[in-house]
Structure formats: C-alpha cells, structure tokens
C-alpha cells in the first residue's frame, strides 16, 4: 500500500485501497457516455512479435469503455502492415492503424515537410504526433490515454487508473501522468530517472535556486514514464520533441499551457517492467547515452526560455554538482535495495553516473553550438492553419490503407 503524502506542487493520486477493477470500469463506462474515451498506442512492428504486445491485446479486449483505439505503426513494410491489421482485428472496439511508413501517410508528411511543419526525424515523438493529429481529426474522443507497447507486466487496471483522472467529469484535470515503482526480477531499474533526472534537477536547484519550473519537474515521481492521459484540447497546442526528450517536453508544455491545479499524477501499477536499453558507453547515438543527452538538452532548452543564461563554465559547474548528488543517490538506492531484499550493482550504478555526468557537458555544448535549433514539432493548431484540409486528408489516408490492405 502506498502512502498518502502530497509532495511537490501537483496533485498525487495514490493507490490506497486496491479498489476492485470492475468497480472502476463500471464508473468509466458511465463517464464514457458523457465524455467518450480513447487510447493511443505508438508501437513498432517488432513489438507485435514480442512477448508484451500479445498480452496487452488480450487485456484490451476486455476493456468496456473505450470508444476508439488509435495505433501508430512504425517500421512496417506492406506485408507487415497487413499482418498488423490482422493482429489488431480481434479488438472489439473501433480501431484504426496508422501505417506511418505507407505511401499515403508519407505523401502527407512530404507536403508538411515542404513548409517545415512535420517532424524531421523518425521515432516515438513523430508517431505520437501523427496519432494526436488523427485523434483530433476524428473528433470522437474527449479524453485520451497513451501508453507504451513494450510493457511486460501489463494489466488493464493500469489503463483504468491512468485514464480515470481525465475521464471523471467531476475532476478538473487536463493532464495526468502515470507513475510506478521500476522494480522487476529482484532489482531496481529506471536508471535514467533515478540517476540522471532527479539528481540533475537537484543540482540545477543548487546552481540556479528553486525555480518554479525545477520545482514542477521535481514533483513528478516518475517523469520519464511513457504513460499519460489528457483532454482533447491538450493536443491542439502542444509542441513536443521528436527525440528522447519527448516525456520531459510534454511535461514542459503542460506547465506552459495550464496551471498546476489542472495537472496530476496517478499510481498505475505495483509492478512494472518493459524492455531495457543498453547503457551504450561507447556511443552517443544509442541506448541510455543518447537518451540522457536528449533529455538533458530538453531541460536546458526549457530553462533558457525562462531566462536562464548558459555558458561552458555553467555546464561544468552543473556537472560537478550533479556528480556529487548522484553518487549520494547510489548509496541511497543501494540501501533501499538491501532492506527490500533486492539487488543493486554499485559498480554499474556508478558507471551510469559517470556516463551521465559527461553527457551533461555534451548536451550543454550541443545547446551552445546550435542556437537556432528548433527541436519541437509544430503544434497541430499551426499545421491546420497552414493546411486547412490536412485533417480530412489524414482520415481519408488511414481509411484507404485499411480498406486496401485489410481482410479481403
């Protein structure tokens, strides 16, 4: 059982009683009559062949309250898209599969790229962005949840708890972030959140003081969780990064667009595990190394928009401050693991800290060397203003793909 402590400046919704799932789903079904609910699933074709996605599908078949499921499919050939349509055909809910690599959606992408309105690089951010655009275009859902497709421990209670805060018409939340303990196979996971994000935020507070933005980010118990839910109007004006800074970028946009009392976080799982990235000690373009650089750049960019001035000496100071705080966290997590009978390798933890410390300086150098970089994907409000018919084209392209390549 979790505690009921409220820390930070956003509301935390705990799991205090392990309420029966059927009870919650009955309420969500009633809410859906007034406020239709949808789910976005950004996935790779390879995830359909893994262990996690078939289990996720089995659970989703039992969900009674969703009006629509939107699946963004990346890295799929025509034959794989056909297989994906077959894979998802057992869903009882209305659903659409966006073939992001198909000629129809690529044609729309090229048109938008002509005006520099489309994501410049592939990845989860681009996938999520097109799914959001499609969801806006159909106009069927008022409240939407999104979660990753590699969750090995998935249970439909995760979705119910995730979407409930934005589904309940008596709540005023526009956005909800999921959190959970990253513990699996008798060890503590989540190195980037534990050993980079939290100590980096604490270091930045020491260097710059208790800025509202830093207090806000530090209020989230698991800021890198890929699970969140939101009201439909959130999608119109949000600008998100297309790289690993997606989650931090989304949180930054929410505090820019909404007051803190419209935001919350909710405990969605006692156990959570998904596929793990390599540390990638020898490459800045892969694994946790690239992730740490992208996330750190996202934080620096947001601080710059708040008037913080950086130089190379600043980044060296941040690195030194971070390093000491992060090493203290290693000891903290080691002791936490021991009292819970879990494993934690101090050598591997400190290796990660050393890598992240170096990458803070690399991220800062990249930030200084690229002052004109615009890493955010354009908001859908801007896209629709430039191309008023793009929503109808998007819906027509998805419908045509599914009609052509679905069951004959």
C-alpha positions as CSV (number, residue, x, y, z in Angstrom):
1,X,0.0,0.0,0.0
2,X,1.4,3.4,-0.9
3,X,1.4,6.4,1.3
4,X,-0.9,9.4,1.0
5,X,1.8,12.1,1.2
6,X,1.5,15.0,-1.2
7,X,4.9,16.4,-2.2
8,X,5.7,19.0,-4.8
9,X,3.3,21.3,-6.5
10,X,1.0,18.9,-8.4
11,X,-1.7,16.5,-7.1
12,X,-0.7,12.9,-6.5
13,X,-3.4,10.3,-6.7
14,X,-2.4,7.2,-4.8
15,X,-3.4,3.6,-4.8
16,X,-4.6,3.4,-1.1
17,X,-7.2,0.6,-1.2
18,X,-6.7,-1.6,-4.2
19,X,-10.2,-0.8,-5.3
20,X,-11.8,-3.6,-7.4
21,X,-11.1,-3.1,-11.1
22,X,-14.7,-4.0,-12.0
23,X,-15.9,-1.1,-9.8
24,X,-13.7,1.4,-11.5
25,X,-14.5,0.1,-15.0
26,X,-18.2,0.4,-14.3
27,X,-17.7,4.1,-13.4
28,X,-15.5,4.6,-16.5
29,X,-18.3,3.1,-18.7
30,X,-20.7,5.6,-17.2
31,X,-18.3,8.5,-17.7
32,X,-17.8,7.5,-21.4
33,X,-21.4,8.2,-22.2
34,X,-20.8,11.9,-21.4
35,X,-17.1,12.0,-22.2
36,X,-16.0,9.5,-24.9
37,X,-12.7,7.8,-24.1
38,X,-9.9,6.7,-26.5
39,X,-6.4,5.1,-26.3
40,X,-3.3,5.9,-28.4
41,X,-0.8,3.1,-28.9
42,X,2.5,4.1,-30.5
43,X,4.3,0.9,-31.5
44,X,6.9,-0.7,-33.7
45,X,6.0,-3.6,-35.8
46,X,8.7,-5.7,-34.0
47,X,6.7,-5.2,-30.7
48,X,3.8,-7.2,-32.3
49,X,6.1,-10.2,-32.5
50,X,7.4,-9.8,-28.9
51,X,6.1,-11.0,-25.6
52,X,4.4,-7.8,-24.4
53,X,2.0,-6.7,-27.1
54,X,0.0,-10.0,-27.4
55,X,-0.6,-9.8,-23.7
56,X,-1.6,-6.1,-23.9
57,X,-4.1,-7.1,-26.7
58,X,-5.6,-9.8,-24.5
59,X,-6.3,-7.3,-21.8
60,X,-7.6,-4.5,-24.1
61,X,-10.2,-6.9,-25.5
62,X,-11.8,-6.9,-22.0
63,X,-11.9,-3.1,-21.7
64,X,-15.6,-2.0,-22.0
65,X,-15.4,1.8,-22.0
66,X,-13.1,2.8,-25.0
67,X,-14.8,4.4,-28.0
68,X,-11.7,4.2,-30.1
69,X,-8.2,2.8,-30.2
70,X,-5.6,4.5,-32.4
71,X,-2.5,2.5,-33.2
72,X,0.5,4.2,-34.7
73,X,2.6,1.6,-36.5
74,X,6.3,2.4,-37.3
75,X,8.9,0.4,-39.2
76,X,6.5,-1.8,-41.1
77,X,6.6,-3.0,-44.7
78,X,3.4,-3.5,-46.7
79,X,3.3,-7.2,-45.7
80,X,3.9,-6.3,-42.1
81,X,1.1,-3.7,-42.2
82,X,-1.2,-6.4,-43.5
83,X,-0.2,-8.7,-40.6
84,X,-0.7,-5.8,-38.2
85,X,-4.2,-5.3,-39.4
86,X,-4.9,-9.0,-38.8
87,X,-3.2,-8.8,-35.4
88,X,-5.5,-6.0,-34.2
89,X,-8.6,-7.2,-36.0
90,X,-9.7,-9.2,-32.8
91,X,-10.2,-5.9,-30.9
92,X,-13.9,-5.5,-30.2
93,X,-13.5,-1.7,-30.0
94,X,-13.5,0.6,-33.1
95,X,-9.8,1.0,-34.0
96,X,-7.6,2.4,-36.7
97,X,-4.0,1.5,-37.6
98,X,-1.8,4.4,-38.9
99,X,0.8,2.9,-41.3
100,X,3.3,5.7,-40.8
101,X,5.7,4.2,-43.5
102,X,2.9,3.8,-46.1
103,X,2.8,5.9,-49.3
104,X,-0.4,7.7,-48.3
105,X,0.8,9.0,-44.9
106,X,4.3,9.6,-46.4
107,X,2.7,11.8,-49.0
108,X,1.0,13.9,-46.3
109,X,4.3,14.0,-44.5
110,X,6.2,15.3,-47.5
111,X,3.6,18.1,-48.0
112,X,4.0,19.2,-44.4
113,X,7.8,19.0,-44.6
114,X,7.7,21.4,-47.6
115,X,6.6,24.0,-45.0
116,X,8.8,22.6,-42.2
117,X,5.8,21.6,-40.3
118,X,6.4,17.8,-40.0
119,X,8.9,16.0,-37.7
120,X,12.4,16.0,-39.1
121,X,13.4,12.6,-37.7
122,X,11.6,9.2,-37.2
123,X,10.8,7.9,-33.7
124,X,8.3,7.8,-31.0
125,X,7.7,11.5,-30.9
126,X,6.8,11.5,-34.6
127,X,4.5,8.5,-34.1
128,X,2.7,10.1,-31.2
129,X,2.3,13.4,-33.1
130,X,0.6,11.8,-36.1
131,X,-1.7,9.8,-33.7
132,X,-2.6,13.0,-31.9
133,X,-3.4,14.7,-35.3
134,X,-5.6,11.8,-36.3
135,X,-7.4,11.8,-33.0
136,X,-8.1,15.5,-33.3
137,X,-9.3,14.9,-36.9
138,X,-11.9,12.2,-36.0
139,X,-13.2,14.3,-33.0
140,X,-14.6,11.1,-31.5
141,X,-12.9,11.2,-28.1
142,X,-12.9,13.8,-25.3
143,X,-10.4,12.1,-23.0
144,X,-7.4,10.1,-24.3
145,X,-4.8,7.8,-22.7
146,X,-1.5,6.8,-24.1
147,X,0.9,4.1,-23.0
148,X,3.9,2.2,-24.4
149,X,3.6,-1.2,-26.2
150,X,6.5,-3.0,-24.5
151,X,5.1,-3.3,-21.0
152,X,5.8,-6.9,-20.0
153,X,3.7,-6.7,-16.8
154,X,0.6,-5.1,-18.4
155,X,-2.8,-5.4,-16.8
156,X,-5.9,-3.5,-17.9
157,X,-6.1,-1.9,-14.4
158,X,-3.1,0.2,-15.5
159,X,-5.3,1.8,-18.2
160,X,-8.3,2.3,-15.9
161,X,-6.2,4.1,-13.3
162,X,-4.4,6.1,-15.9
163,X,-7.5,7.5,-17.7
164,X,-9.7,7.9,-14.7
165,X,-8.5,11.4,-13.6
166,X,-9.3,12.9,-17.0
167,X,-12.4,10.8,-17.6
168,X,-14.2,11.7,-14.4
169,X,-16.4,14.8,-15.3
170,X,-16.3,15.9,-11.6
171,X,-12.5,16.3,-11.8
172,X,-10.9,19.3,-13.5
173,X,-7.6,17.7,-14.7
174,X,-6.5,18.3,-18.2
175,X,-3.4,16.1,-17.9
176,X,-2.4,13.1,-15.8
177,X,1.0,11.4,-15.7
178,X,1.3,7.7,-14.6
179,X,3.9,6.6,-12.1
180,X,5.1,3.3,-10.7
181,X,8.0,1.6,-9.0
182,X,10.5,0.3,-11.6
183,X,11.2,-2.9,-9.7
184,X,11.4,-6.3,-11.6
185,X,13.4,-9.5,-11.3
186,X,14.5,-8.6,-7.8
187,X,16.3,-5.4,-8.8
188,X,15.7,-1.7,-9.1
189,X,15.5,-0.4,-12.7
190,X,14.9,3.1,-14.1
191,X,18.5,4.3,-14.1
192,X,17.9,7.4,-16.3
193,X,15.1,8.7,-14.0
194,X,16.9,7.7,-10.7
195,X,20.5,8.6,-11.6
196,X,20.1,11.4,-14.2
197,X,16.8,13.3,-14.0
198,X,16.3,13.6,-10.2
199,X,20.0,14.4,-9.3
200,X,20.2,16.8,-12.3
201,X,17.1,18.7,-11.1
202,X,18.6,18.9,-7.6
203,X,21.9,20.1,-9.0
204,X,20.1,22.8,-11.1
205,X,18.3,24.0,-7.9
206,X,21.7,24.4,-6.2
207,X,23.1,26.3,-9.2
208,X,20.1,28.5,-10.1
209,X,17.8,28.4,-7.0
210,X,14.3,27.0,-6.5
211,X,12.9,28.0,-9.9
212,X,9.2,27.2,-10.4
213,X,10.0,25.0,-13.4
214,X,12.5,22.9,-11.5
215,X,10.1,22.5,-8.5
216,X,7.4,21.5,-11.0
217,X,9.5,18.8,-12.7
218,X,10.8,17.5,-9.4
219,X,7.2,17.0,-8.3
220,X,6.7,14.1,-10.7
221,X,7.6,10.7,-9.2
222,X,8.5,9.2,-12.5
223,X,8.9,12.0,-15.0
224,X,10.1,9.6,-17.8
225,X,7.0,7.4,-17.7
226,X,5.6,6.9,-21.2
227,X,2.1,6.6,-19.8
228,X,-0.1,9.7,-19.6
229,X,-3.7,10.8,-20.3
230,X,-5.2,14.2,-21.3
231,X,-8.3,16.0,-22.5
232,X,-8.7,16.5,-26.2
233,X,-7.9,20.3,-26.2
234,X,-4.4,19.5,-24.9
235,X,-3.4,18.0,-28.3
236,X,-4.2,21.2,-30.3
237,X,-1.5,23.5,-28.9
238,X,1.2,21.1,-27.6
239,X,4.7,21.2,-29.1
240,X,6.7,18.1,-28.4
241,X,10.3,17.0,-29.2
242,X,10.8,14.2,-31.6
243,X,13.7,12.7,-29.8
244,X,14.2,11.0,-26.3
245,X,13.2,14.3,-24.8
246,X,9.5,13.5,-25.5
247,X,8.4,12.9,-21.9
248,X,10.2,15.9,-20.5
249,X,9.0,18.0,-23.4
250,X,5.4,17.0,-22.8
251,X,5.7,17.9,-19.1
252,X,7.3,21.3,-20.0
253,X,4.4,22.1,-22.4
254,X,1.8,21.3,-19.8
255,X,3.2,23.7,-17.3
256,X,3.4,26.3,-20.1
257,X,-0.2,25.9,-21.1
258,X,-2.0,25.0,-17.8
259,X,-2.0,25.9,-14.1
260,X,-0.7,23.3,-11.7
261,X,-4.2,22.5,-10.3
262,X,-5.2,21.2,-13.8
263,X,-2.3,18.6,-13.7
264,X,-1.9,15.4,-11.6
265,X,-0.1,12.1,-11.4
266,X,-1.5,8.7,-10.5
267,X,-0.1,5.4,-9.2
268,X,-1.0,3.0,-12.0
269,X,0.9,-0.3,-11.2
270,X,2.5,-2.1,-8.3
271,X,4.8,-3.9,-10.7
272,X,6.1,-2.5,-14.0
273,X,8.7,-3.9,-16.4
274,X,9.5,-3.3,-20.1
275,X,12.4,-3.7,-22.5
276,X,15.6,-2.2,-21.3
277,X,18.0,0.0,-23.2
278,X,21.8,-0.7,-23.2
279,X,23.9,1.9,-21.4
280,X,26.0,2.4,-24.7
281,X,29.2,3.6,-23.1
282,X,30.9,3.8,-26.5
283,X,28.2,5.6,-28.5
284,X,26.3,8.9,-28.0
285,X,23.8,7.9,-30.7
286,X,22.3,4.8,-29.0
287,X,20.8,3.5,-25.8
288,X,20.8,5.3,-22.5
289,X,23.7,7.5,-23.6
290,X,21.7,9.2,-26.4
291,X,18.6,9.2,-24.1
292,X,20.5,11.1,-21.4
293,X,21.8,13.7,-23.8
294,X,18.4,14.3,-25.4
295,X,16.7,14.6,-22.0
296,X,19.3,17.0,-20.7
297,X,19.1,19.2,-23.8
298,X,15.3,19.3,-23.3
299,X,15.7,20.6,-19.7
300,X,18.4,23.2,-20.8
301,X,16.2,24.5,-23.6
302,X,13.2,25.0,-21.3
303,X,15.4,26.8,-18.7
304,X,16.7,29.1,-21.5
305,X,13.1,30.0,-22.4
306,X,12.7,31.0,-18.7
307,X,15.6,33.5,-19.0
308,X,18.5,31.3,-17.7
309,X,21.7,32.2,-19.5
310,X,24.2,29.4,-20.0
311,X,27.9,29.2,-20.9
312,X,30.5,26.5,-20.9
313,X,31.6,27.3,-17.3
314,X,27.9,26.9,-16.2
315,X,27.8,23.4,-17.6
316,X,31.0,22.4,-15.8
317,X,29.5,23.6,-12.6
318,X,26.3,21.7,-13.2
319,X,28.3,18.6,-14.0
320,X,30.3,18.8,-10.8
321,X,27.3,19.5,-8.6
322,X,25.3,16.7,-10.3
323,X,28.1,14.2,-9.9
324,X,28.3,14.6,-6.1
325,X,24.5,14.4,-5.7
326,X,24.2,11.4,-8.0
327,X,26.8,9.4,-6.1
328,X,24.9,10.0,-2.9
329,X,21.8,8.7,-4.6
330,X,23.7,5.5,-5.5
331,X,24.2,4.8,-1.8
332,X,20.6,5.7,-1.1
333,X,19.2,3.2,-3.7
334,X,21.7,0.6,-2.6
335,X,20.4,0.7,1.0
336,X,16.8,0.8,-0.3
337,X,17.5,-2.4,-2.3
338,X,19.1,-4.2,0.7
339,X,16.2,-3.5,3.1
340,X,13.8,-4.9,0.5
341,X,15.9,-7.9,-0.4
342,X,16.7,-6.6,-3.9
343,X,19.9,-6.5,-5.9
344,X,21.7,-3.3,-7.0
345,X,25.2,-3.3,-8.5
346,X,27.1,-0.3,-7.2
347,X,29.8,-0.6,-9.9
348,X,27.1,-0.5,-12.7
349,X,25.3,2.4,-11.0
350,X,28.5,4.5,-10.7
351,X,29.3,3.7,-14.4
352,X,26.0,5.1,-15.3
353,X,26.6,8.2,-13.2
354,X,30.0,8.8,-14.8
355,X,28.4,8.5,-18.3
356,X,25.6,10.8,-17.5
357,X,27.9,13.4,-16.0
358,X,29.9,13.5,-19.2
359,X,26.8,13.7,-21.2
360,X,25.6,16.8,-19.3
361,X,28.5,18.7,-20.7
362,X,28.0,17.2,-24.2
363,X,24.3,18.3,-24.1
364,X,25.4,21.8,-22.9
365,X,28.0,22.1,-25.7
366,X,25.4,21.0,-28.3
367,X,23.0,23.6,-26.9
368,X,25.6,26.4,-27.2
369,X,26.7,25.3,-30.7
370,X,23.2,25.1,-32.1
371,X,21.5,28.3,-31.0
372,X,19.0,28.2,-34.0
373,X,17.9,24.6,-33.4
374,X,14.1,24.1,-33.3
375,X,13.7,20.6,-32.0
376,X,9.9,20.9,-31.3
377,X,7.4,19.5,-33.7
378,X,4.8,22.2,-34.7
379,X,1.5,22.3,-32.9
380,X,-1.5,20.9,-34.7
381,X,-3.1,24.3,-34.5
382,X,-0.3,25.7,-36.7
383,X,-0.5,22.8,-39.1
384,X,-4.2,23.1,-39.6
385,X,-3.8,26.9,-40.1
386,X,-1.3,26.3,-42.9
387,X,-3.2,23.3,-44.4
388,X,-6.9,23.5,-43.5
389,X,-7.7,20.3,-45.2
390,X,-4.9,18.2,-43.7
391,X,-7.2,16.5,-41.1
392,X,-9.6,15.3,-43.7
393,X,-6.6,14.0,-45.8
394,X,-5.3,12.2,-42.7
395,X,-8.5,10.4,-42.0
396,X,-9.0,9.5,-45.7
397,X,-5.5,8.1,-46.0
398,X,-5.9,5.9,-42.9
399,X,-9.3,4.7,-44.1
400,X,-8.0,3.9,-47.6
401,X,-5.0,2.0,-46.2
402,X,-7.2,-0.2,-44.0
403,X,-9.7,-0.8,-46.8
404,X,-7.0,-1.7,-49.3
405,X,-4.7,-3.9,-47.1
406,X,-7.2,-5.3,-44.6
407,X,-9.1,-8.5,-44.9
408,X,-10.4,-9.1,-48.5
